């Protein structure tokens, strides 16, 4: 019984950001929610003879492990003093450890526990206890950033904080509003107060919802009558139908172009259009809403800036204390402004090759948490 109670408490802590009023996300100072990144406070020992082996546990979604086969990394990592250990949900963590680092993506487990899956509840209770008893273990990514980036409003607030700290007029976020009260006049008042203009995109507020990829494009006032509330609304930015996927692995960045929504104009004559990002924003998407595989280049199209992408990546890692992040960036037609439209914790790294991911993660571990260990240090 205590395990179920503990699991419920863990779920409460994870979703505390969602339980708090959604409006609070737009009005509060987000920096209060961030935990500092764990870093080495001493110089790493010279020579492998003074270092003990670094034990890295990994817990991935089944689909993600197929795309990123950690088990194939074991031999190379072993040569560098790092042991990769797959974490099994059906076994006690204490029996599988100890761990110096825990690399995780337990989204499906949290979703299952939220839906009453007893096995998932028991694992989360065990995980909570293990983390509390091993405070020196580095959790990658920190649970605080995981919570924020699995709530769309939290992710939007993070992006806004990144933009604020970068203090670059050419790096921005769309104007956004949280819509929860029906009625055209109520919605218009909310949109006007937040500076959200037509057309805009309405998104679900949580990435943990089954339909979180479903969105609605609203062209004008007429479409406000048919909105499915609550939703997070953000002004649509014309970007020649090109989305830039930024994948972050520590200090290593990968950027890939993808198809995206084509350019649209405001119109009170057009009905709302519902779509899924899985249909319009994948590498091989072909949809009437797309501009084409390579976008819709015009005289207004502007290229992505490597310098801006690098600074966005660095500041996001600093703000979140996270090392594995995905960031969606579009470049506004005409102005060339880089607009951060989404962030994800431990993304799928779909376009990143297995070898590239393997090398980047190894570098991250060697220069990060696994560089802090020595033979005299007790294992966690």
N, C-alpha and C positions, 0 to 999 in steps of 0.2 A: 504493500500500500504506500509506504513512504517513497518508493521509487516513482510511482505515478504522481504523487504530490510534488516531488522534486521536478519531474518532467514538466508539470504544469507551471511551476514557478519559473523554470528555464524558458518556457515558451513566453511567459509573461515578460521576462526580461528582454527576450529577443524582440518581441513585438511592442515593447513599451513606447517606441518611437511612433508606432501606428496608433496606439491607443490614445496618446496625447492628441488634443485637437489638431486637425490637419492645418487649420489656419495658423497655429503656433509655429509651424515650420516656416511660414513665410514672414513671420514677424520677429522671431527670436534670433539670438546670436548663436550660430551653429558651432562656433569654436568650443563651446562649453562641452560638447558631446565627444570630442576627439580625445583618444588616449595617445600619449606620446609613443613613438616608435621605439621598440627595444633595439638598442645598438650596443656595440662593444665599448666598454669604458676603459679597456686596457689594450695595450698593443698585443697582437696575436703572437704566440711563441714562434721562434724561428726553428725550422726543421720539423719534419713530420714525427721525429722520435719523441718530441715533447708534447705532441697532441694526441688526444684519444680520438676514437672514431666518433663521428657525428651520426646520430640515429634520427632519421627523418621519416615520420609516419605520414602516409598519404591516404586520404579518404575522398574519393571522387564519385560523381554520378556515373552510372554504367555507360551511358552514351559518351560522356566526356573521356572516360578511360579508354574507350575504343579509338577516339580521335587522338588522345595523348597517352600512348601506352607506356606508363611509368615503368612497368616491369622490364621493358627493353632497355631502360637506362641503367639498370642495376650494376652491370659489369663495369661500365666506364666510371660511374660514380664511386664504386668500391675502390677503384685504383686511386681515387682522390680522397680516400678516408671517409666516405659518406655511405652509410647503409640505408637503402630505401626499404621501408617495411609497409606493406599494405595493411590498412586497418580494416578489420571485419566487424560489421555491425552486430553480428550475432555473438560476439565474444567480448568479455570484459576488457576494457582498455588497460587496466593494470596488468593483466596477464600478457598483453601484447607489447607493452612498453619495456623499458622506459624510452621516452622520446625527448630529443633536444628541440625538435621542430615538428609541428603538425601542419601539413598542407591540406586544406580541406575545401570541399564544396558540398555541404550537406543540405542544400536547398530542398531536395526531394524528401529528406528525412524530416525536416522541419514542417514541410507541407503535410507529410503523412501524420505526424504527431498532432498537428492542428486539426486534422480530420479524424482523430481518434485511434490511429494505428498504435496498438499497444507496444509492438516491438520498437517502433520509432520513439515512443515515449520513454521506454526503458533505456534506450541508447542515449537520448539527450540527458536523462538524469545521470547516467554514468559519465557522460562527457563533462557535464557541469561539475561533478565531484572531482574528476581527474584534473581539470584545469585549475580548480581552486586549490588542490593539494600539490600542484606543480607550477607555482607562479613563475619559475625561471624558464619554463618551456615557451618557445616562441611560437605563437599561433599565427599562421599565414593564410589568410589575412586576419587582422584583429577582429574580434566579434563586434566591436563598436562600429567599424566601417562596414562590416557585412550587413548589420542591421540597417544602416543608413542607405546603402546602395540597393537593398532589396525592397525599399519603399520609394516609389517614384518621386514623391515630394521631397524625401530626404536627399535623393540623388540630385534633384534640381537645386536644392539648397547648397549642396556641396559644390556644384558647378558655379553657382553664383559667388560662393566664397573664393573659389579659385580665381575667377575673373577679377574680383575685388583686389586680391593680393597681387595679381600680375600687373594691375594698373596700366593696362594697354588698351587704348580706345579701339583698337582693331581686333580685340578678342572679347567676345561678349556671349550672352545667353539670350534666348527669346524672352519677351515679356510673357508672364504666366499668371494664371488665376486658378483657384480651386472652386469649382462650381458644385454646389450641393442643393441649392434652393431653386425649384422650378419656377416657371413664369418668365415670359420674355423680358418684361421690364426689370425684374430682379436680376436676371442674367446679364442684361445690358449694363446695368449699374455696376455689377461686379467686374465685367470686362473693362468698362471705361476707367474704373478706379485703378485697375492694374495695368492699363495701357495695352491690353490685348486687342489686336485689330483683326479684321477679316482679310483673307481666310485664316482660320485657325484649326489646329488639330486637337481633338479631345482624346485623352489617354486614361486608362484605368490608373488608380492611385497606387497599386501594389504590384510588384513583379511576381508575387507568390500566387496571384490569381491565375486560374487556368487560362483565361482569355486575355492575359496581359498584353499579348501582341496585337489584339484587336483595337483599332483606332477609328475615329470618325473625322472626316474632313468637312468643315463647315464653311460655306462660301459667303453666307450673308445672314441677315436678320431672320429670314424665313426659316432657316435651319434650326433656330433655337427652340422651336416648338417640339422638335423630335429628338432632342438629346436624351441619352440614357445617363442619368445622374446617379451618384456623384462622378465627377471626372476632373482630371487636371487639363486645363486648356492652355495652349501656348500658340503664340502668333506663328504663322507659317512664313518661312523665309525662302524666297526664290533662290535656287542654287544650281540651276542648269541640270538638275537630275543626277547629281553626283554626290555620293556619301563617302566620306573618308573614315575608315575604320582604323582607329589607333589602338594597337595592342601593346601593353606595357608589361615587361618582365624585369623588375628592378630598373637598372639604368639602361636597359636595352629596349628600343622602340621598333615596332613594325607598323607600317602604314600601307593600307590597301584601299583602292577605289572600288566602290560598289554602285550598282544602279540605285536610284532613289526616285522619289516623287518628282514628276516634271513640274515646270513652272505653272502657277495658277494665279488668276486674278479674282478680285472681289466680284460677287454676283448675287443678286437677290433672286435670280431666276433659276438657279441650279439647286437641286435637292442635295442633301448630305450624301457623302460617299463613305461607306464603311470599307475598311481594308485591313489586311494583316501584314505586318512587317515581314513575315515569313514568305509572303508572295511578292512584295515589291522591293525588299532591301536585302536580298541574298545575292551571292556572286553571279548566279545565272538567272536572276529574275527577269521574266518577260511578261509584262502586264500593260493593259491600256493606260495605267496610271504612271508607268515608267516613261522616261524620255528615250530609252534605248540602252543597249548594253554599255555604251561608253558615254552616256549622258546626252546632253543637248547643248553642245558648245555654241555660244553666240558671241557677238562682240562684247557682251557684258560679262562673260565668263572670266573668272580670275583663278590662277593656280593656287594650290595649297603651299604654305610656307613651311619649310623644314625647321626654321628657327622657332616659329610660333608653336608648331607641333611639339618640339622638344621642351619648350618652356611650359606648355600646358601639361605635359607628362610629368615633369619634375615637380611642379607646384601641386598637382593632384596627389602625388606620392607623399609630399610633405604634409598636406592637409589631412589626408586619411591615415597616414602611417601604414599604407598598404603597398605591396610589391607586385601584385597580380591584378591588373585593372584593364578594362576596356573603355574607350572613350569614343563617342560618335561626334564627328565634326563636319560641318558643312561650310562652304565659302560663299558668302552672299554675292549675288550678281552685282556688278557695278562697283560696289564699295570695296570688295575683297576682304571684308570682315570675316574672321573665323568665329563661327557660332557653335558653341558646345550644346548639343541637343540631348545627349544621354550619356550615362555612365553605368558600367556594370562591374560587379565584383567577380573576379576569376572568370573571364569570358571563355568562349569556346575555342578561341585562337584558330578559327577555321582555315584561314589562308596561310597561317604560319606552318612551315614544314616541321615534321617531327624532329629532324636533326637540329634545326634552328632553335626550336623550343628547348630541346635537351641541353644544348650548349648554353643558352641564355640562363636557364634555371640553375645549371651547375655553377655558372659564374656568380649568380646571385647568392647561392648557398655558401660558396667558398669565400666570398668577400663579405658576407653578412653574418647570419647567426652561427654558421659552422666555423667561423674564424675565431670565435671567442673561447673555444674549448682548449683545455690542456689536460695532461695525464693526471694531475693532482686534483682536478675538479671532480666532485662527486656527480654521478649521473642523476638526472632528475627522474 
